[in-house]
Amino acid sequence: MKFSRGITTLAAAGIISLGLAACSASPANSGGAGGESAEGDCSVGISMPTRSLERWINDGEGLQKQLEGEDCTVDLQYADNKTDQQISQIQNQIAGGSKILVVAAIDGEALAPVLAEAKKQNATVIAYDRLINGTPDVDYYATFDNYKVGQLQGQYIEKTLDLANAAGPFTLEPFAGSPDDNNAKFFFSGAWGILQPTSRAGSSPSPRASRPRPTTTGPRSASRAGPPTRRSPRWTTASPPSTPADRRSTWCSRPTTASPSASRPR
């Protein structure tokens, strides 16, 4: 997992290099003396969602260190998981002259207006790890194979509970990811593809467990439920979860349509 995160960080840095090359190759905007300084200018705004998770600290500081080693000016901001705060920080980065924005969105549906502002200033926008939807103003999307991550989650549960040999049954209660997190759909699809062959729909005496959340990412916990009664199926779920059919993932690519929302799994 740490390897995948490192690859994503390096990929984002590579995309930034592409953005700089594109800026250098483009004619300078009218603005008097700005033409000469625009050549080779490297001003990057990095917008991370929170410092409460170590991974975002590592990702942000890793990018900052790498870019500053290449003589870039870096404005790194963390938004405390507050969408309004992230929007305000991005606006400040645009006003401060950031020509490249690396954004790990808190809410992938809420950034269209501020990214439109960025485009008016000819800034290159990179969606980092989380796809930003509903806007044509995202130039690149740097991520890892989210479906594969879901598979690894499912394989961990499969191995830990020894589903190939254990009698079971086991009770599984999937927990939903955030509706505005595009990655959650991929995580669930990958995990459930591993676990579904040994599962069946059932019911639970707990009213809370009988109403699973409408969108599910993948099982975060599984517990032994009673004495072994059969070998197959080994899973009982509160209700059959809906599995997204779309398994696509994007690795460091330009969005292929006018709106990145077209690439969301249905």
Secondary structure, DSSP 8 states (H G I E B T S, - for coil): -HHHHHHHHHHHHHHHHHHHHHHHHS---S-TTHHHHHTT--EEEEEES-SSSHHHHHHHHHHHHHHHTTT-EEEEEE-TT-HHHHHHHHHHHHHTT-SEEEE--SSTTS-HHHHHHHHHTT-EEEEESS---S-S---EEE---HHHHHHHHHHHHHHHTTTTT----EEE--B---TT-HHHHHHHHHHHHHHGGGEEE---S-TTTTS--SS--B-S-EEE-SS---SS--EEESS-----S------SB--SSSSGGGGS--
